[in-house]
Amino acid sequence: MIRSILLTTLIMASGTLFSQKLKTVSYQDGSQKLNGLITSNAGKKLPGVLILPAWKGIDEEAKTAALELEKQGYIAFIADIYGEGKIPADNDAAAKSSGYYKQNYKEYQKRIELALDQLKKNGAISDKTAVIGYCFGGTGALEAARGNLPVAGAVSIHGSLGRDQTRKNEKLTAKILVENPADDRSVTPDDYNNLIKEMNEGNADWQIITYAHSKHTFTDPKSPDYNEVMAKRAWNHTLMFLKEILK
């Protein structure tokens, strides 16, 4: 009972912290209203990082990342990919919604670009921006690179690596970091090898780091897949990459 009360109190406190530190920014894609979140250092001229959340939309992992990035001297903006009134309520809905954007990748790229515009409008230096994403958002980070969106780098954190193989391999100008859990069943050997081929044919500056004994959502403390040691390493690798390309 006491443990339950303490856990509830902790969750409520973390929600209050997020609300105090992150401000809602509303923007549009045509008639669709989108509601992103930005760090409290918005308005300053600083390097910027766009965060693409996992398949259920803006979550605590994305919010925590934003606050940690602010501590490192970045303006962070969390994108709303789905839009107001369209946030998935459960895994089935999330699979359907994320699957739509994976298939209709140009619409995904457009939503990412709109979020990038908001990041820059809120002070991020135009030529010092990057995108990171978790899970479905990791797929989005790769799509930002494939769409040659104006970012210096893209970090895919346990993202889906596969794509429609009828798509042509194009030149990739963004530097790419892929953080891949070794035991992710959603990534096949063909997905992995095809991504390497794509990045090589695109003449990309790329790196893949594979994390041992790690399943799909290994960076999320709320997931049964959470691997604390590897999650910390992955975050440090993300910060190292961002420091190299943005500072």
N, C-alpha and C positions, 0 to 999 in steps of 0.2 A: 504493500500500500504506500509506504513512504517512498519507495523507489519510483512508483508510478507518479506520485505528486511531484517529486523532484524532476522527473523527466518532462512532465507537463510544464512545469515552471521554466525549465531550460528552453523548451521549444518556444514558449511565449516570449521569453527574453530575447532569443535570437531573432524572432519576428520583429520585435520592437527595434532591435539594432539595425536590421535591414531597412526598416521604414525610415529610420532616422538618417541613415547614411546614403540611401539610394533614392533618387527622385524619379517619378514617372514622367516620361516624355511621350506625348501622343503625336502621331504622324499618320499619314495616309498613303494607301495604295489605291488610287481611284476612290471608290466609295467605301472601301474597307478601312476601318480605323484600326491602327496598331498602337500598342502601348509598351514601349521599351522602358528600361531603367538605366539611369546614368549615375555615376559617382559624384560625390559632393564637390570635387575639384573642377567640375565643368565650368567653362568660361576662361580657364587659364590656358596659355599656350604650352601644351605638353604633348609628348607622344601619346597615341591612342591605340586602344585594343578593343576590337569588336568581339563580343562573346556570343556564340551561337549555342543555345541550350539543347538539351536532349529531347527525345521525342514527345514528351508531355508538355513541352513549353518551359517557360521561365521557372526554374526550381532553385532549391537552396544551394546546390553545387555551383550553379552559375552565379548566384548572388555572392557566395563566399569568394569565388574567384575574382569577382569585380572588386570587392573590398580589399583583397590581398594585392591586386594590381595597383589600386590607388596608393597603397602603402609604398609601392615600388616606384611611384612617380608617374603613373600612367592615368589618363582619363579612360575609364572603361564604360562601355555601353553594351547592355544586354539586349539583343534583338528580339522582337516579337515576330515570329515567322507566320503564325496562324492567323492572328488578328482577334479583335474583341468579339466575344460570342462564339469563337470557334476553337477554344482550347480543349484538347481531348480530356475526357473524364476518366478513362481507364486505358488499359493496355491495348485492348482491341481497337478502340477509337484512335489511339496514338499510332498504332501500326498502319491503320488506314490513312490517316492524315499525313504521316511522314512518308508513306509509300507514294502518295500522290505527288509530293514535291520531288522525291527521288526520280520518279518517272518523268515528271514535267520540270526538268532541271532548269530550264530558262526562267520559269516562274520563281523557282527557289533563288536563282542568282539575282533576280530583280529585287526580291524581298531583302536579300543580303545587301545589295547596293543601296537600297533606300535607308537601311540601318546605318551603313557607312556614312551616308550623307548626314544623318543626324549626329553621328560621332564627330564629324568635322565641324558641323554648325555649332557644336558645343565646345569648341576650342582645340580639338586634336589637330596637330600639325599635319597638313595634307600628305606630305611625302614621308611621314613617320607614323604610319598606321599598319596594324597587322590584325589578323583574324584568328581566333582560336575557337574550337568547338568540341563538344562532348557528344559521343554516340551519333545520333542523327545530325547534331551540329558539327561533328567531326567530318561527316560526309559533306556538309555545307562548306566547311573550310576548304576541302579539296575542290568543290564546285566554284568557290571564289577564285581559286588559282586557275581552274580550267576556263573560267569566263574572263580571265585577265582583268579582274576588277582591280582598282587602284590601291593595292596593298603591297607592302614590302615583303610580307611573309604570311604563311598559313600554317597553323598547327592543328592536326587532326588527332584527337585524343579518343582512343577506342572507337573510331568511326568505321563505318562500312567502307571497305576498300573497293568493292565491286562496282561496276557500271555497265551500261549497255555497250556491248562490244561492237555494235555497228557504228558507234560514234568514232570520228576520226581523232587521232592523236594530234594535238595542236602544240604550238610553242607555249611554254610555261615560263612566265617572267618572275613570278613570286618565288621566294625561297620557301621550301616545304620541309616541315618536320612532321613525321608520322610516329605517334606513340602507340604501339600495337601490343596488346596483351597476348602472350604466347598461347594461351588456352581459349582463345575466343572462337567459339564454334561457328559464329556468323561469318568468319573470314576463311575462305577456302584457299588452298594453295594456288589455284588459278587466279583468284582475286589478287593475291599478294604479288604473284609474278607478273600479271598484266599491269598492275600499277607501276611496278619497277620499269617495265617496258615503256609504258606511257610517259613516265617522267624522263627516262633516258632519251626517248624520241623527241620529247619537248625541250631537250637540252636544259633541264631544270637543275638548280642547285638543291639537292634533296638529301634527306637523311631519314632512315627508319631505325627506331630503337624498339627492341622487343623486350618485354618484361616477363621474366620467368614466373611460373606458378601463378599466373594471373588470368582470370576470366574476364568476360566482356566489360562489366562496369566496375573494374578494379579500383577506380579513383573515387568512387562515391561512398562516403562513410555510412550511408543508410542502406547500402546494398549488401546482400549476403556474399557478393563477390569481392567485397572490399579487401584490399591488401595494403595495409598501412605503409609498409616499407617501400613497396614499389610505387604507391601513390605519391609519397614524398619525393622519391627520385624523379618521377615523371614531372611533378610540379617544378622541381629544381631545373630539370632539362628545359622546361617551357620558359622559365625566367632567363636562363642562360641564352637561349635562342633569341628571345625578345630583346635582351640587352644588346646582343651583337648587331641586330638589324635595325634597332630603333634609337639607340643612344650613341 
